[in-house]
Amino acid sequence: MEYRKRLLVLDDEADIGAFVRDVAIESGYVALASDRPEAFSSVYTNDIDVVVLDLMMPGTDGIEIIRFLAECGSNSSIILISGYNAGVECCFSKPVDIAKLLNVIGLQPNERKAESRSH
């Protein structure tokens, strides 16, 4: 039997969580969504591959959930989503992987060298 990655969505807006869950399921994940941040510790298990978190939720926010995951020694990848349109496009863990950073900002490593030489 083929392994299917597991994804957990936590968003206080149930329709957003359901949308992300449905997209994940259509992409081959086993997925679950919850709109109750206070219940996260009861639905999270260490075999979750990806956690999608709303950054700002009433009572418990995404940062508190990230702390919980760190304290549990979680290896889950974390994706933050937010209704606040502040222009955040990406977030990295430290130490920052320079190739990933350059990819996100639109410069590949070879382009970066060419750019630095032309200025």
C-alpha positions as CSV (number, residue, x, y, z in Angstrom):
1,M,0.0,0.0,0.0
2,E,1.3,3.4,-1.0
3,Y,2.1,5.9,1.7
4,R,-0.1,9.1,1.5
5,K,1.2,12.2,3.2
6,R,-1.0,13.5,6.1
7,L,-2.0,17.2,6.4
8,L,-3.8,19.0,9.2
9,V,-5.4,22.4,8.7
10,L,-6.2,24.7,11.6
11,D,-8.3,27.8,10.8
12,D,-11.0,29.4,12.9
13,E,-12.9,30.0,9.6
14,A,-14.3,26.6,8.9
15,D,-14.9,27.3,5.2
16,I,-11.3,28.2,4.6
17,G,-10.1,25.1,6.5
18,A,-12.5,22.9,4.5
19,F,-11.3,24.5,1.2
20,V,-7.6,23.8,2.0
21,R,-8.4,20.3,3.3
22,D,-10.4,19.5,0.1
23,V,-7.5,20.8,-2.1
24,A,-5.1,18.6,-0.2
25,I,-7.3,15.5,-0.5
26,E,-7.6,16.1,-4.3
27,S,-3.8,16.3,-4.4
28,G,-3.4,12.9,-2.7
29,Y,-3.1,13.8,1.0
30,V,-5.0,12.3,3.8
31,A,-6.3,15.6,5.3
32,L,-8.2,16.8,8.3
33,A,-9.4,20.4,9.1
34,S,-10.3,21.8,12.5
35,D,-11.7,25.2,13.3
36,R,-11.0,24.9,17.1
37,P,-7.5,26.1,17.9
38,E,-8.0,25.1,21.6
39,A,-8.4,21.5,20.5
40,F,-5.3,21.4,18.3
41,S,-3.3,19.3,20.8
42,S,-6.0,16.6,20.7
43,V,-6.1,16.3,16.9
44,Y,-2.4,16.6,16.2
45,T,-0.2,13.5,16.0
46,N,3.5,13.2,15.2
47,D,2.8,11.5,11.9
48,I,1.3,14.6,10.4
49,D,3.6,15.7,7.5
50,V,2.2,19.2,6.9
51,V,0.3,21.6,9.2
52,V,-1.5,24.5,7.7
53,L,-2.1,27.2,10.3
54,D,-4.1,30.4,10.3
55,L,-1.8,33.0,11.8
56,M,-4.4,35.0,13.7
57,M,-7.2,33.1,15.5
58,P,-9.2,34.0,18.6
59,G,-7.8,32.6,21.9
60,T,-4.8,30.7,20.4
61,D,-2.9,32.0,17.4
62,G,-0.6,30.3,14.9
63,I,2.5,31.4,16.8
64,E,1.3,29.6,19.9
65,I,0.7,26.5,17.8
66,I,4.2,26.7,16.4
67,R,5.6,26.8,19.9
68,F,3.5,23.7,20.8
69,L,4.9,21.9,17.7
70,A,8.5,22.9,18.6
71,E,8.0,21.6,22.2
72,C,6.6,18.3,20.9
73,G,9.7,17.9,18.7
74,S,7.5,17.9,15.6
75,N,9.0,17.3,12.2
76,S,5.9,18.6,10.4
77,S,6.3,21.2,7.7
78,I,4.3,24.3,8.6
79,I,2.4,26.6,6.2
80,L,1.0,29.8,7.6
81,I,-2.1,31.5,6.1
82,S,-3.7,34.7,7.1
83,G,-6.6,37.0,6.2
84,Y,-4.4,40.0,7.0
85,N,-3.1,41.2,3.6
86,A,0.3,42.5,4.7
87,G,2.2,41.2,1.7
88,V,3.8,38.2,3.4
89,E,4.6,35.7,0.7
90,C,7.0,33.3,2.4
91,C,8.6,32.4,5.7
92,F,11.8,30.5,6.3
93,S,13.2,28.5,9.2
94,K,16.7,29.5,10.4
95,P,19.3,28.9,9.2
96,V,18.0,30.2,5.9
97,D,18.7,28.1,2.8
98,I,20.1,30.7,0.3
99,A,18.9,28.8,-2.8
100,K,15.4,28.7,-1.4
101,L,15.5,32.4,-0.5
102,L,16.8,33.4,-3.9
103,N,14.1,31.3,-5.6
104,V,11.4,33.1,-3.6
105,I,12.7,36.5,-4.3
106,G,13.0,35.7,-8.0
107,L,16.7,35.3,-8.5
108,Q,18.4,32.0,-9.2
109,P,22.0,31.7,-7.8
110,N,23.5,32.3,-11.3
111,E,21.4,35.4,-11.8
112,R,22.6,36.7,-8.4
113,K,26.2,36.5,-9.5
114,A,25.5,38.3,-12.8
115,E,23.5,41.0,-10.9
116,S,26.4,41.6,-8.5
117,R,28.9,42.0,-11.3
118,S,26.8,44.5,-13.2
119,H,26.4,47.0,-10.3
